[in-house]
């Protein structure tokens, strides 16, 4: 049983680095997903504002339409 400990001690650093790699990649993917969601919400908000401007009852040159 004492012969297994050197192998375990040799694998622990690799497992730690693997865990850190997984953690970093997971957080990058979550951050990208949240950024894409925020960007799409911002795009929708901008489109709604432009649509509201277009439907405000003014002509293309700024004159009020009766």
Backbone bond lengths (Angstrom), bond angles and torsions (degrees), N, CA, C in turn:
res aa  C-N    CA-C-N  psi(-1)  N-CA   C-N-CA  omega(-1)  CA-C   N-CA-C  phi
1 X - - - 1.458 - - 1.525 111.28 -
2 X 1.322 117.28 -29.18 1.461 118.97 -178.36 1.526 111.74 -72.93
3 X 1.329 117.71 -14.86 1.455 120.39 -179.81 1.515 113.77 -77.86
4 X 1.319 118.40 -11.94 1.465 121.41 -177.77 1.531 112.55 -85.52
5 X 1.321 117.64 -24.78 1.472 121.13 -175.20 1.523 113.95 -62.44
6 X 1.312 120.27 -38.57 1.475 117.57 176.61 1.533 112.60 -62.15
7 X 1.327 116.43 -34.90 1.467 119.63 178.84 1.534 111.06 -69.72
8 X 1.310 115.51 -41.25 1.471 119.51 177.19 1.524 110.03 -63.62
9 X 1.330 116.91 -43.30 1.465 121.03 178.98 1.530 110.81 -63.10
10 X 1.321 117.44 -31.56 1.464 120.54 179.13 1.530 111.48 -75.44
11 X 1.329 117.37 -28.62 1.464 120.50 -177.45 1.522 113.57 -87.57
12 X 1.313 118.36 -21.73 1.471 121.32 -177.61 1.531 112.41 -59.22
13 X 1.342 120.28 -46.22 1.477 118.22 178.66 1.532 112.83 -61.08
14 X 1.322 116.87 -39.62 1.469 119.45 178.74 1.523 110.98 -65.11
15 X 1.322 116.64 -40.65 1.463 120.12 177.94 1.528 110.29 -64.75
16 X 1.323 117.54 -38.70 1.465 121.29 178.27 1.519 111.84 -64.22
17 X 1.320 116.29 -43.85 1.465 120.33 178.47 1.527 110.01 -65.97
18 X 1.320 116.81 -39.63 1.464 120.36 176.98 1.517 111.60 -61.74
19 X 1.327 116.72 -41.15 1.462 120.74 177.86 1.527 110.87 -64.49
20 X 1.334 117.60 -43.85 1.465 120.47 178.30 1.530 110.98 -62.82
21 X 1.329 117.23 -40.40 1.459 120.98 177.42 1.524 110.25 -60.66
22 X 1.326 116.88 -46.68 1.465 121.63 179.10 1.524 110.39 -59.91
23 X 1.329 116.94 -43.67 1.461 121.52 -178.76 1.532 111.15 -62.74
24 X 1.316 116.85 -44.59 1.466 120.88 -179.64 1.528 110.78 -64.96
25 X 1.318 117.31 -46.54 1.465 120.81 -179.10 1.525 110.62 -63.80
26 X 1.331 117.31 -42.00 1.468 121.19 179.11 1.524 110.52 -60.23
27 X 1.336 117.14 -44.61 1.466 120.31 -179.98 1.526 111.90 -68.66
28 X 1.324 117.57 -33.74 1.464 119.88 176.41 1.524 110.88 -65.16
29 X 1.315 116.73 -42.59 1.467 120.40 -179.71 1.522 110.63 -67.05
30 X 1.326 117.50 -41.95 1.471 120.46 177.53 1.524 111.00 -63.32
31 X 1.332 116.90 -42.37 1.458 120.70 178.41 1.516 111.78 -62.98
32 X 1.327 116.96 -40.97 1.460 120.69 178.37 1.522 110.68 -64.65
33 X 1.326 116.88 -41.37 1.469 120.37 179.47 1.523 110.37 -63.55
34 X 1.329 117.27 -43.23 1.469 120.42 -179.91 1.527 110.86 -67.27
35 X 1.334 116.46 -37.20 1.463 119.72 178.93 1.526 110.83 -66.30
36 X 1.328 117.21 -41.38 1.462 120.37 177.93 1.526 110.97 -63.97
37 X 1.327 117.24 -39.52 1.462 121.10 178.32 1.527 110.46 -64.23
38 X 1.335 116.82 -45.58 1.462 120.43 179.38 1.528 110.58 -63.38
39 X 1.327 116.73 -39.46 1.462 120.11 -179.99 1.528 110.76 -65.96
40 X 1.317 117.64 -41.71 1.467 119.27 179.45 1.525 111.20 -67.33
41 X 1.329 117.55 -35.34 1.465 120.15 176.22 1.523 110.39 -66.34
42 X 1.326 116.83 -40.41 1.458 120.76 178.51 1.529 110.00 -64.93
43 X 1.338 117.28 -42.80 1.466 120.62 177.46 1.525 111.00 -59.70
44 X 1.323 116.81 -43.21 1.468 120.35 179.58 1.522 110.58 -64.32
45 X 1.315 117.00 -39.22 1.465 121.02 179.14 1.529 110.27 -65.55
46 X 1.322 116.84 -42.61 1.464 120.36 178.90 1.527 110.67 -65.04
47 X 1.312 117.34 -40.36 1.464 120.60 178.64 1.522 110.55 -64.89
48 X 1.327 117.20 -38.17 1.464 120.49 178.61 1.530 110.63 -66.66
49 X 1.330 117.24 -39.02 1.461 120.37 178.53 1.523 110.75 -66.64
50 X 1.325 117.34 -41.54 1.461 120.21 178.57 1.522 110.66 -66.48
51 X 1.304 116.82 -37.50 1.461 120.88 177.89 1.526 110.30 -65.60
52 X 1.321 116.67 -38.81 1.464 120.35 178.43 1.526 110.41 -66.30
53 X 1.328 117.10 -37.02 1.465 120.49 177.11 1.521 110.50 -65.27
54 X 1.328 116.12 -42.81 1.463 120.54 -178.05 1.523 111.53 -66.63
55 X 1.299 118.58 -29.66 1.461 122.70 -177.65 1.525 112.71 -99.92
56 X 1.317 117.03 21.39 1.462 119.40 -175.18 1.526 113.26 -83.59
57 X 1.331 118.88 -0.87 1.453 121.11 177.09 1.511 113.60 90.96
58 X 1.308 118.34 19.80 1.456 121.75 177.36 1.520 108.81 -113.68
59 X 1.338 115.13 149.53 1.458 119.41 176.81 1.523 108.74 -79.76
60 X 1.328 115.49 179.74 1.455 120.63 -177.19 1.525 112.13 -63.98
61 X 1.350 117.93 -30.32 1.457 119.53 -179.07 1.523 112.51 -93.27
62 X 1.314 118.02 7.94 1.454 121.01 174.17 1.506 115.43 96.28
63 X 1.356 117.43 -2.53 1.463 119.68 179.66 1.520 110.10 -78.97
64 X 1.309 115.46 144.62 1.467 120.94 179.62 1.515 109.48 -73.10
65 X 1.323 115.85 132.22 1.462 121.38 178.12 1.524 107.84 -89.15
66 X 1.351 117.20 129.48 1.477 118.80 -177.80 1.505 112.89 -69.39
